[in-house]
Amino acid sequence: MAAFKDYTTICPVGPSELLSLIALRAKEKIIERHLKRIEKNLGLLDNFFQRHKQFFSWVRPKAGTIGFSKILFNENSLKFCERVVNEAGIMVLPSTVYGYDDKHFRVGFGRGNIPEALAEFEKYLKSNPPKKFRSPRGFLPRPLRRADKIQKQNQSRFCQILFPRK
């Protein structure tokens, strides 16, 4: 059985090779199209998280098509993501899947359906607003956790944001 698997998978099939060559010859157009979509999606995410800054904080990624948004209300990321997937049909992943803390969720923005997904997410948040955690004096900044420090350090080598502890 192993020899048969090697025979069928060791070399790519002819049509795959041909399609790969076509893609490589048009790489500039393909890359340009993807970069335009990614930049557009990043703008949409920036606007979305700005409108919902009472619920989430967002640090725009410097590269790639994945970002992590921080949850600012009193719910862990797993429960939040389960709610959003089950009730709104929007796929977001909890940061715990990636060995991160439990206050962030993953947002992928390389696909073309981001405008529709954000519109659905916005409708969901309007009809199911998260309950904010409030201290007696309103929102108080919590001390930075390790994940927050890593996220901020990745944005700039020379700038670290520290909240004073009281």
Z-matrix of the N, CA and C atoms (Angstrom, degrees):
N
C 1 1.444
C 2 1.545 1 110.75
N 3 1.328 2 117.10 1 -40.08
C 4 1.457 3 120.40 2 179.94
C 5 1.524 4 111.13 3 -63.48
N 6 1.339 5 116.80 4 -38.09
C 7 1.463 6 120.20 5 179.23
C 8 1.529 7 110.53 6 -65.56
N 9 1.333 8 117.07 7 -37.88
C 10 1.461 9 120.33 8 178.14
C 11 1.529 10 110.49 9 -66.68
N 12 1.331 11 116.86 10 -40.95
C 13 1.463 12 120.72 11 177.71
C 14 1.528 13 109.80 12 -60.88
N 15 1.327 14 116.82 13 -45.28
C 16 1.468 15 119.50 14 178.02
C 17 1.523 16 111.02 15 -59.55
N 18 1.333 17 116.34 16 -41.38
C 19 1.464 18 120.87 17 -178.67
C 20 1.531 19 111.07 18 -62.99
N 21 1.345 20 117.28 19 -37.49
C 22 1.463 21 120.16 20 -175.20
C 23 1.524 22 113.55 21 -89.34
N 24 1.324 23 117.81 22 -17.04
C 25 1.470 24 118.61 23 -175.03
C 26 1.523 25 114.44 24 -121.27
N 27 1.303 26 118.88 25 -7.05
C 28 1.459 27 120.33 26 -174.80
C 29 1.527 28 111.58 27 -72.08
N 30 1.307 29 118.15 28 -29.77
C 31 1.460 30 121.90 29 -179.67
C 32 1.528 31 108.91 30 -122.99
N 33 1.318 32 117.01 31 139.06
C 34 1.462 33 118.31 32 177.07
C 35 1.532 34 110.63 33 -69.45
N 36 1.311 35 114.88 34 152.64
C 37 1.467 36 119.16 35 179.40
C 38 1.520 37 109.40 36 -75.77
N 39 1.338 38 115.65 37 157.59
C 40 1.469 39 122.10 38 -176.70
C 41 1.519 40 114.32 39 -53.76
N 42 1.347 41 120.37 40 -50.04
C 43 1.469 42 119.91 41 -179.51
C 44 1.532 43 112.84 42 -59.01
N 45 1.322 44 117.57 43 -36.23
C 46 1.470 45 120.16 44 177.97
C 47 1.520 46 110.87 45 -64.45
N 48 1.330 47 116.72 46 -41.75
C 49 1.461 48 120.24 47 178.02
C 50 1.523 49 110.96 48 -62.65
N 51 1.338 50 116.28 49 -42.82
C 52 1.456 51 121.17 50 -179.93
C 53 1.537 52 110.65 51 -63.65
N 54 1.323 53 116.99 52 -45.85
C 55 1.466 54 120.45 53 178.96
C 56 1.531 55 111.02 54 -63.38
N 57 1.318 56 117.13 55 -37.56
C 58 1.466 57 120.56 56 177.40
C 59 1.523 58 111.17 57 -62.86
N 60 1.320 59 116.60 58 -42.72
C 61 1.469 60 120.31 59 178.50
C 62 1.531 61 111.61 60 -63.63
N 63 1.326 62 116.59 61 -41.66
C 64 1.472 63 120.45 62 177.96
C 65 1.532 64 109.92 63 -61.27
N 66 1.326 65 116.09 64 -44.73
C 67 1.471 66 120.07 65 -179.98
C 68 1.523 67 111.23 66 -63.85
N 69 1.321 68 117.31 67 -41.49
C 70 1.467 69 119.82 68 179.73
C 71 1.529 70 111.80 69 -64.89
N 72 1.308 71 116.51 70 -34.82
C 73 1.469 72 119.61 71 178.84
C 74 1.529 73 111.75 72 -70.43
N 75 1.320 74 116.63 73 -24.73
C 76 1.476 75 120.65 74 -179.18
C 77 1.527 76 111.36 75 -109.52
N 78 1.325 77 116.59 76 24.64
C 79 1.468 78 119.56 77 -172.51
C 80 1.518 79 113.16 78 -60.18
N 81 1.324 80 119.41 79 -37.31
C 82 1.464 81 120.76 80 -178.63
C 83 1.528 82 110.81 81 -61.63
N 84 1.331 83 115.85 82 -44.89
C 85 1.470 84 120.06 83 179.33
C 86 1.530 85 110.79 84 -64.95
N 87 1.309 86 115.91 85 -43.05
C 88 1.467 87 120.24 86 -179.03
C 89 1.525 88 110.09 87 -64.20
N 90 1.323 89 117.13 88 -47.26
C 91 1.463 90 120.98 89 -179.58
C 92 1.518 91 110.51 90 -63.53
N 93 1.326 92 117.20 91 -43.43
C 94 1.471 93 120.79 92 179.55
C 95 1.529 94 111.02 93 -60.19
N 96 1.321 95 116.78 94 -43.77
C 97 1.468 96 120.68 95 179.86
C 98 1.529 97 111.07 96 -62.63
N 99 1.330 98 116.62 97 -43.02
C 100 1.460 99 120.31 98 179.83
C 101 1.529 100 111.22 99 -67.44
N 102 1.325 101 117.77 100 -41.27
C 103 1.466 102 120.26 101 179.46
C 104 1.530 103 111.70 102 -64.26
N 105 1.321 104 117.43 103 -38.10
C 106 1.472 105 120.55 104 176.67
C 107 1.522 106 110.57 105 -62.56
N 108 1.330 107 116.32 106 -44.51
C 109 1.469 108 120.13 107 179.26
C 110 1.529 109 110.92 108 -63.58
N 111 1.324 110 116.73 109 -42.52
C 112 1.461 111 120.44 110 -179.65
C 113 1.526 112 110.78 111 -63.99
N 114 1.325 113 117.75 112 -44.09
C 115 1.470 114 121.24 113 179.59
C 116 1.533 115 110.95 114 -63.71
N 117 1.324 116 116.13 115 -41.71
C 118 1.474 117 120.23 116 176.92
C 119 1.531 118 110.27 117 -61.87
N 120 1.333 119 116.90 118 -45.67
C 121 1.459 120 121.08 119 -179.76
C 122 1.528 121 111.73 120 -64.27
N 123 1.331 122 116.86 121 -37.93
C 124 1.466 123 119.56 122 177.04
C 125 1.527 124 110.95 123 -62.74
N 126 1.323 125 116.98 124 -40.78
C 127 1.462 126 120.52 125 176.59
C 128 1.518 127 111.51 126 -61.39
N 129 1.330 128 116.16 127 -41.86
C 130 1.468 129 120.28 128 177.82
C 131 1.527 130 111.12 129 -63.67
N 132 1.333 131 116.41 130 -41.53
C 133 1.468 132 119.78 131 178.02
C 134 1.523 133 111.42 132 -66.58
N 135 1.321 134 117.97 133 -41.76
C 136 1.469 135 120.86 134 176.97
C 137 1.525 136 110.30 135 -56.32
N 138 1.332 137 116.44 136 -46.86
C 139 1.470 138 120.94 137 -179.95
C 140 1.524 139 111.55 138 -65.87
N 141 1.322 140 116.47 139 -42.45
C 142 1.467 141 121.02 140 179.73
C 143 1.524 142 111.03 141 -59.59
N 144 1.334 143 115.77 142 -50.38
C 145 1.465 144 118.89 143 -177.37
C 146 1.531 145 111.80 144 -71.02
N 147 1.305 146 118.27 145 -26.56
C 148 1.465 147 121.16 146 174.16
C 149 1.534 148 109.60 147 -66.51
N 150 1.329 149 116.75 148 -42.69
C 151 1.470 150 120.56 149 178.86
C 152 1.524 151 111.96 150 -67.08
N 153 1.325 152 117.10 151 -25.58
C 154 1.472 153 121.06 152 -176.63
C 155 1.525 154 111.50 153 -117.02
N 156 1.332 155 115.47 154 35.24
C 157 1.468 156 119.54 155 -176.77
C 158 1.526 157 112.71 156 -67.94
N 159 1.320 158 117.69 157 -14.69
C 160 1.461 159 119.35 158 175.27
C 161 1.528 160 111.25 159 -74.16
N 162 1.342 161 117.36 160 -18.05
C 163 1.462 162 121.62 161 -179.12
C 164 1.528 163 113.74 162 -107.66
N 165 1.352 164 116.80 163 -31.19
C 166 1.465 165 120.84 164 -172.71
C 167 1.520 166 110.90 165 -137.19
N 168 1.327 167 115.17 166 150.38
C 169 1.465 168 119.04 167 166.31
C 170 1.526 169 106.85 168 -112.86
N 171 1.317 170 115.25 169 148.89
C 172 1.465 171 120.99 170 -173.29
C 173 1.512 172 108.70 171 -138.37
N 174 1.306 173 116.01 172 126.57
C 175 1.455 174 122.15 173 172.28
C 176 1.520 175 105.88 174 -113.22
N 177 1.318 176 115.66 175 116.76
C 178 1.471 177 121.11 176 -176.37
C 179 1.525 178 109.73 177 -62.87
N 180 1.330 179 117.89 178 126.07
C 181 1.473 180 120.04 179 177.93
C 182 1.528 181 111.26 180 -65.15
N 183 1.311 182 115.44 181 148.29
C 184 1.467 183 119.93 182 178.97
C 185 1.528 184 112.05 183 -87.62
N 186 1.316 185 117.49 184 -17.62
C 187 1.464 186 121.15 185 179.99
C 188 1.521 187 108.83 186 -155.34
N 189 1.306 188 115.74 187 161.59
C 190 1.456 189 120.61 188 177.26
C 191 1.512 190 112.80 189 83.47
N 192 1.320 191 115.57 190 -177.06
C 193 1.462 192 121.62 191 -178.11
C 194 1.523 193 112.11 192 -123.98
N 195 1.328 194 115.62 193 28.07
C 196 1.457 195 121.12 194 178.83
C 197 1.522 196 108.55 195 -134.19
N 198 1.326 197 116.51 196 136.80
C 199 1.455 198 121.48 197 175.73
C 200 1.519 199 109.81 198 -136.11
N 201 1.320 200 115.67 199 164.64
C 202 1.456 201 121.89 200 176.59
C 203 1.516 202 108.47 201 -121.12
N 204 1.315 203 115.56 202 126.27
C 205 1.454 204 121.35 203 175.94
C 206 1.523 205 108.08 204 -102.76
N 207 1.319 206 115.90 205 141.53
C 208 1.460 207 120.45 206 -179.79
C 209 1.519 208 110.07 207 -92.26
N 210 1.320 209 115.79 208 135.93
C 211 1.461 210 122.83 209 177.11
C 212 1.531 211 107.93 210 -85.38
N 213 1.331 212 116.65 211 124.36
C 214 1.461 213 121.43 212 -176.99
C 215 1.528 214 113.19 213 -99.54
N 216 1.307 215 117.84 214 0.70
C 217 1.462 216 120.97 215 178.93
C 218 1.519 217 108.93 216 -106.65
N 219 1.306 218 115.77 217 172.06
C 220 1.457 219 121.62 218 -170.68
C 221 1.536 220 111.39 219 -86.26
N 222 1.326 221 116.21 220 74.17
C 223 1.458 222 122.49 221 175.85
C 224 1.524 223 107.27 222 -155.28
N 225 1.330 224 116.22 223 139.84
C 226 1.462 225 116.79 224 179.44
C 227 1.519 226 110.07 225 -78.93
N 228 1.310 227 116.00 226 161.08
C 229 1.463 228 121.09 227 -172.34
C 230 1.518 229 112.67 228 -66.02
N 231 1.315 230 118.70 229 -34.10
C 232 1.458 231 120.45 230 -179.76
C 233 1.526 232 110.66 231 -63.69
N 234 1.324 233 117.29 232 -48.94
C 235 1.472 234 120.44 233 179.76
C 236 1.533 235 110.52 234 -63.65
N 237 1.323 236 117.01 235 -41.89
C 238 1.461 237 120.24 236 179.31
C 239 1.530 238 110.93 237 -61.60
N 240 1.331 239 116.90 238 -48.13
C 241 1.465 240 120.63 239 -178.77
C 242 1.527 241 111.70 240 -64.34
N 243 1.322 242 117.14 241 -39.74
C 244 1.464 243 120.11 242 177.13
C 245 1.527 244 110.40 243 -61.00
N 246 1.324 245 116.54 244 -42.79
C 247 1.466 246 120.81 245 178.12
C 248 1.526 247 111.19 246 -61.14
N 249 1.330 248 116.85 247 -48.17
C 250 1.459 249 121.23 248 -177.07
C 251 1.529 250 111.10 249 -64.48
N 252 1.325 251 117.15 250 -42.77
C 253 1.464 252 120.54 251 179.53
C 254 1.528 253 110.26 252 -65.47
N 255 1.334 254 117.42 253 -47.70
C 256 1.464 255 120.97 254 -175.66
C 257 1.524 256 113.29 255 -73.00
N 258 1.315 257 118.11 256 -37.73
C 259 1.461 258 120.84 257 -173.94
C 260 1.521 259 113.43 258 -94.88
N 261 1.328 260 118.11 259 -28.57
C 262 1.467 261 120.53 260 -177.21
C 263 1.525 262 112.88 261 -113.80
N 264 1.331 263 117.17 262 -15.22
C 265 1.456 264 120.04 263 -179.54
C 266 1.519 265 113.37 264 73.11
N 267 1.333 266 117.05 265 24.20
C 268 1.464 267 121.97 266 -179.68
C 269 1.526 268 107.44 267 -108.10
N 270 1.321 269 115.80 268 128.66
C 271 1.455 270 120.84 269 -176.99
C 272 1.515 271 111.36 270 -86.14
N 273 1.305 272 116.00 271 108.32
C 274 1.462 273 122.65 272 169.94
C 275 1.522 274 106.59 273 -128.44
N 276 1.309 275 116.39 274 147.10
C 277 1.460 276 120.51 275 -176.50
C 278 1.519 277 110.90 276 -114.02
N 279 1.333 278 116.92 277 138.71
C 280 1.459 279 119.49 278 177.70
C 281 1.519 280 111.29 279 -69.77
N 282 1.297 281 115.57 280 147.92
C 283 1.469 282 120.84 281 -178.45
C 284 1.518 283 112.41 282 -65.96
N 285 1.329 284 117.55 283 -20.37
C 286 1.462 285 119.97 284 179.56
C 287 1.527 286 111.68 285 -64.88
N 288 1.325 287 117.38 286 -24.77
C 289 1.471 288 121.48 287 176.87
C 290 1.523 289 110.05 288 -61.26
N 291 1.321 290 116.85 289 -28.53
C 292 1.461 291 122.85 290 -177.23
C 293 1.528 292 112.77 291 -102.03
N 294 1.337 293 117.19 292 12.52
C 295 1.453 294 120.31 293 179.62
C 296 1.518 295 113.23 294 76.20
N 297 1.298 296 116.45 295 20.80
C 298 1.460 297 123.47 296 -179.10
C 299 1.526 298 107.53 297 -97.94
N 300 1.304 299 118.40 298 -179.32
C 301 1.466 300 120.85 299 179.11
C 302 1.537 301 110.69 300 -68.76
N 303 1.328 302 117.16 301 -172.24
C 304 1.466 303 120.18 302 -177.72
C 305 1.533 304 112.90 303 -107.67
N 306 1.324 305 117.85 304 25.96
C 307 1.466 306 121.39 305 -179.50
C 308 1.528 307 112.69 306 -121.66
N 309 1.307 308 118.85 307 14.91
C 310 1.463 309 121.96 308 179.26
C 311 1.526 310 109.63 309 -129.00
N 312 1.319 311 116.45 310 159.51
C 313 1.456 312 120.79 311 171.59
C 314 1.520 313 108.79 312 -137.17
N 315 1.314 314 114.45 313 151.62
C 316 1.469 315 122.10 314 -175.69
C 317 1.515 316 110.40 315 -86.50
N 318 1.316 317 114.92 316 136.05
C 319 1.463 318 122.32 317 176.08
C 320 1.520 319 107.49 318 -123.95
N 321 1.321 320 116.86 319 120.59
C 322 1.458 321 121.44 320 173.81
C 323 1.519 322 108.86 321 -98.02
N 324 1.333 323 117.65 322 135.55
C 325 1.461 324 119.49 323 -174.98
C 326 1.522 325 113.13 324 -132.92
N 327 1.318 326 117.43 325 27.80
C 328 1.454 327 120.76 326 179.00
C 329 1.520 328 113.82 327 -91.70
N 330 1.318 329 117.39 328 -9.71
C 331 1.462 330 120.80 329 -176.06
C 332 1.523 331 111.82 330 -90.82
N 333 1.303 332 115.68 331 163.67
C 334 1.455 333 121.21 332 -177.96
C 335 1.519 334 114.38 333 -81.67
N 336 1.333 335 118.50 334 -9.51
C 337 1.458 336 120.48 335 -176.38
C 338 1.532 337 114.07 336 -95.56
N 339 1.306 338 117.80 337 16.24
C 340 1.470 339 121.05 338 -179.22
C 341 1.535 340 112.21 339 -60.55
N 342 1.346 341 120.14 340 -42.41
C 343 1.470 342 117.96 341 179.05
C 344 1.532 343 112.70 342 -57.25
N 345 1.325 344 117.47 343 -43.29
C 346 1.460 345 120.85 344 179.12
C 347 1.530 346 111.35 345 -67.65
N 348 1.327 347 116.46 346 -42.02
C 349 1.464 348 120.10 347 -179.76
C 350 1.535 349 110.98 348 -63.60
N 351 1.335 350 117.16 349 -42.00
C 352 1.464 351 119.73 350 179.28
C 353 1.529 352 111.59 351 -68.29
N 354 1.327 353 117.22 352 -34.53
C 355 1.470 354 120.10 353 176.48
C 356 1.533 355 110.17 354 -63.53
N 357 1.326 356 116.65 355 -42.70
C 358 1.471 357 120.54 356 177.68
C 359 1.533 358 110.85 357 -66.21
N 360 1.328 359 116.33 358 -41.08
C 361 1.464 360 121.21 359 179.06
C 362 1.534 361 109.85 360 -62.59
N 363 1.316 362 116.28 361 -41.59
C 364 1.466 363 121.35 362 179.17
C 365 1.531 364 110.60 363 -63.17
N 366 1.332 365 116.59 364 -45.08
C 367 1.476 366 120.24 365 177.10
C 368 1.523 367 110.46 366 -59.31
N 369 1.328 368 115.54 367 -42.83
C 370 1.458 369 119.78 368 -179.89
C 371 1.530 370 111.26 369 -62.51
N 372 1.332 371 116.92 370 -45.15
C 373 1.465 372 119.82 371 -179.29
C 374 1.531 373 111.78 372 -64.84
N 375 1.326 374 117.07 373 -35.19
C 376 1.466 375 119.64 374 178.59
C 377 1.519 376 111.64 375 -68.13
N 378 1.314 377 117.14 376 -37.42
C 379 1.461 378 119.71 377 -179.35
C 380 1.532 379 112.86 378 -86.57
N 381 1.319 380 117.36 379 -17.77
C 382 1.476 381 122.75 380 -179.67
C 383 1.518 382 110.19 381 -135.84
N 384 1.334 383 118.15 382 62.93
C 385 1.465 384 117.82 383 -176.83
C 386 1.527 385 111.41 384 -64.62
N 387 1.317 386 116.70 385 135.73
C 388 1.473 387 119.06 386 177.62
C 389 1.516 388 110.30 387 -63.53
N 390 1.311 389 114.84 388 147.48
C 391 1.465 390 120.18 389 176.07
C 392 1.517 391 107.89 390 -82.73
N 393 1.303 392 115.08 391 125.00
C 394 1.460 393 119.82 392 -177.86
C 395 1.522 394 110.12 393 -81.10
N 396 1.309 395 116.26 394 146.05
C 397 1.451 396 122.13 395 171.63
C 398 1.514 397 107.30 396 -85.18
N 399 1.315 398 116.00 397 123.94
C 400 1.465 399 119.97 398 179.40
C 401 1.516 400 109.81 399 -123.96
N 402 1.286 401 114.62 400 134.32
C 403 1.454 402 119.71 401 172.51
C 404 1.520 403 106.97 402 -86.18
N 405 1.311 404 119.83 403 172.21
C 406 1.468 405 120.34 404 179.59
C 407 1.527 406 112.93 405 -57.38
N 408 1.331 407 118.63 406 -27.08
C 409 1.466 408 120.87 407 -179.10
C 410 1.530 409 111.94 408 -102.59
N 411 1.322 410 118.82 409 16.48
C 412 1.461 411 120.95 410 -178.13
C 413 1.517 412 110.34 411 93.87
N 414 1.312 413 115.95 412 -163.06
C 415 1.459 414 119.99 413 179.60
C 416 1.520 415 110.26 414 -67.69
N 417 1.292 416 115.45 415 128.88
C 418 1.461 417 121.31 416 173.92
C 419 1.516 418 107.68 417 -118.08
N 420 1.304 419 118.43 418 136.46
C 421 1.466 420 118.37 419 177.55
C 422 1.514 421 110.41 420 -65.74
N 423 1.309 422 115.18 421 133.76
C 424 1.458 423 119.56 422 176.16
C 425 1.520 424 108.69 423 -86.00
N 426 1.321 425 117.23 424 153.63
C 427 1.474 426 117.96 425 176.41
C 428 1.528 427 109.34 426 -58.45
N 429 1.302 428 115.40 427 146.76
C 430 1.460 429 119.44 428 -179.81
C 431 1.516 430 110.38 429 -62.99
N 432 1.296 431 114.32 430 134.31
C 433 1.448 432 119.67 431 173.54
C 434 1.514 433 107.86 432 -89.45
N 435 1.312 434 115.57 433 170.28
C 436 1.461 435 119.81 434 -178.49
C 437 1.529 436 111.36 435 -58.05
N 438 1.339 437 117.59 436 -41.79
C 439 1.465 438 120.55 437 -178.87
C 440 1.524 439 111.18 438 -63.83
N 441 1.337 440 116.66 439 -38.05
C 442 1.461 441 119.85 440 177.93
C 443 1.518 442 110.23 441 -63.47
N 444 1.322 443 116.01 442 -42.40
C 445 1.462 444 119.97 443 -179.93
C 446 1.523 445 110.55 444 -62.20
N 447 1.330 446 116.16 445 -44.11
C 448 1.460 447 119.88 446 -179.90
C 449 1.525 448 109.93 447 -62.52
N 450 1.331 449 116.44 448 -44.14
C 451 1.460 450 119.74 449 -178.70
C 452 1.524 451 110.53 450 -62.09
N 453 1.312 452 118.23 451 -44.18
C 454 1.460 453 121.03 452 -179.88
C 455 1.527 454 111.22 453 -69.36
N 456 1.328 455 117.41 454 -40.21
C 457 1.458 456 120.11 455 179.88
C 458 1.525 457 111.08 456 -63.85
N 459 1.335 458 116.38 457 -34.88
C 460 1.458 459 119.20 458 178.62
C 461 1.516 460 111.65 459 -67.57
N 462 1.316 461 118.66 460 -23.00
C 463 1.457 462 121.13 461 -179.44
C 464 1.520 463 111.33 462 -78.22
N 465 1.309 464 117.19 463 -33.76
C 466 1.455 465 119.20 464 -179.53
C 467 1.517 466 109.69 465 -155.68
N 468 1.302 467 116.74 466 129.46
C 469 1.461 468 120.45 467 177.72
C 470 1.508 469 111.83 468 -67.63
N 471 1.291 470 115.79 469 -30.61
C 472 1.451 471 120.03 470 -170.27
C 473 1.523 472 113.16 471 -97.57
N 474 1.321 473 117.37 472 -1.74
C 475 1.458 474 119.00 473 -174.17
C 476 1.516 475 109.52 474 -129.61
N 477 1.300 476 117.05 475 119.49
C 478 1.451 477 122.02 476 173.30
C 479 1.522 478 107.60 477 -119.76
N 480 1.294 479 115.26 478 133.94
C 481 1.452 480 119.86 479 179.81
C 482 1.529 481 107.15 480 -102.32
N 483 1.292 482 116.27 481 123.90
C 484 1.467 483 121.40 482 179.80
C 485 1.521 484 108.79 483 -123.68
N 486 1.321 485 115.82 484 132.80
C 487 1.452 486 120.26 485 174.98
C 488 1.533 487 107.91 486 -90.03
N 489 1.313 488 117.83 487 136.85
C 490 1.471 489 119.03 488 177.71
C 491 1.531 490 110.10 489 -68.95
N 492 1.270 491 115.33 490 140.80
C 493 1.475 492 120.35 491 176.36
C 494 1.510 493 107.84 492 -93.57
N 495 1.295 494 114.88 493 134.67
C 496 1.485 495 119.93 494 -179.78
C 497 1.492 496 110.87 495 -118.60
